[in-house]
């Protein structure tokens, strides 16, 4: 009887703890990449340095959005925007 009780508790204890992974989404932009940007660069040069933008504005072709979202273990996401 004790063995069954122990086995049941062991199986149920695994259901209590839910692991939530760190979640990183969007463009990963660091300060080194931003420092490489210079006024007058072509779109191609910016794409080489920064990568493809996450969002292209349909109203302004010269505006690109680089968004990064980082959530640690199910907490509220930290969102950063570079345009």
Phi, psi and omega per residue, in radians:
X1 nan -0.763 3.133
X2 -1.129 -0.611 3.139
X3 -1.133 -0.740 3.112
X4 -1.139 -0.713 3.108
X5 -1.114 -0.778 3.110
X6 -1.093 -0.745 3.131
X7 -1.120 -0.724 3.119
X8 -1.130 -0.748 3.113
X9 -1.150 -0.665 3.127
X10 -1.135 -0.708 3.131
X11 -1.221 -0.706 -3.123
X12 -1.269 -0.504 -3.128
X13 -1.154 -0.468 3.089
X14 -1.221 -0.401 -3.127
X15 -1.427 -0.313 -3.064
X16 -1.336 -0.777 -3.076
X17 -1.493 2.072 3.102
X18 -1.918 2.136 -3.137
X19 -1.527 2.237 3.077
X20 -2.019 2.172 -3.099
X21 -1.366 2.725 2.959
X22 -1.205 2.389 -3.066
X23 -2.116 2.098 3.092
X24 -2.077 2.199 -3.104
X25 -2.339 2.720 3.070
X26 1.633 -2.740 -3.138
X27 -1.491 2.284 3.078
X28 -1.590 1.778 -3.077
X29 -1.932 2.245 3.074
X30 -2.055 3.030 -3.056
X31 -1.134 -0.565 3.116
X32 -1.077 -0.688 3.125
X33 -1.157 -0.757 -3.129
X34 -1.137 -0.658 3.138
X35 -1.138 -0.450 3.136
X36 -1.338 -0.276 -3.133
X37 -1.298 2.344 3.129
X38 -2.288 2.591 3.075
X39 -1.052 2.459 3.098
X40 1.563 0.039 3.112
X41 -1.209 2.575 3.095
X42 -1.339 2.896 3.108
X43 -1.059 -0.659 3.131
X44 -1.108 -0.748 3.137
X45 -1.124 -0.712 3.119
X46 -1.133 -0.705 3.126
X47 -1.126 -0.645 3.110
X48 -1.134 -0.717 -3.109
X49 -1.313 -0.836 -2.967
X50 -1.718 -0.363 -3.020
X51 1.605 -3.122 -3.131
X52 -1.284 2.322 3.131
X53 -1.182 2.639 3.130
X54 -1.256 -0.630 -3.098
X55 -2.331 2.292 2.976
X56 -1.841 2.220 -3.125
X57 -1.256 2.241 3.105
X58 -1.287 -0.282 -3.082
X59 -1.701 -0.422 -3.118
X60 -2.390 1.841 -3.074
X61 -1.186 -0.288 -3.132
X62 -1.614 0.077 -3.141
X63 -1.957 2.139 3.090
X64 -2.091 2.509 -3.126
X65 -1.959 2.200 3.028
X66 -1.972 1.931 -3.078
X67 -1.964 2.453 3.065
X68 -2.279 2.300 3.097
X69 -2.175 2.260 -3.132
X70 -2.330 2.126 -3.141
X71 -2.130 2.222 -3.139
X72 -1.773 2.053 3.007
X73 0.861 0.795 3.054
X74 1.448 0.021 3.099
X75 -1.330 3.016 3.131
X76 -1.072 2.422 -3.061
X77 -1.251 2.468 3.017
X78 -1.658 2.020 -3.056
X79 -1.927 2.261 3.094
X80 -2.109 2.501 -3.080
X81 -2.261 2.319 3.044
X82 -2.260 2.136 3.134
X83 -2.314 nan nan
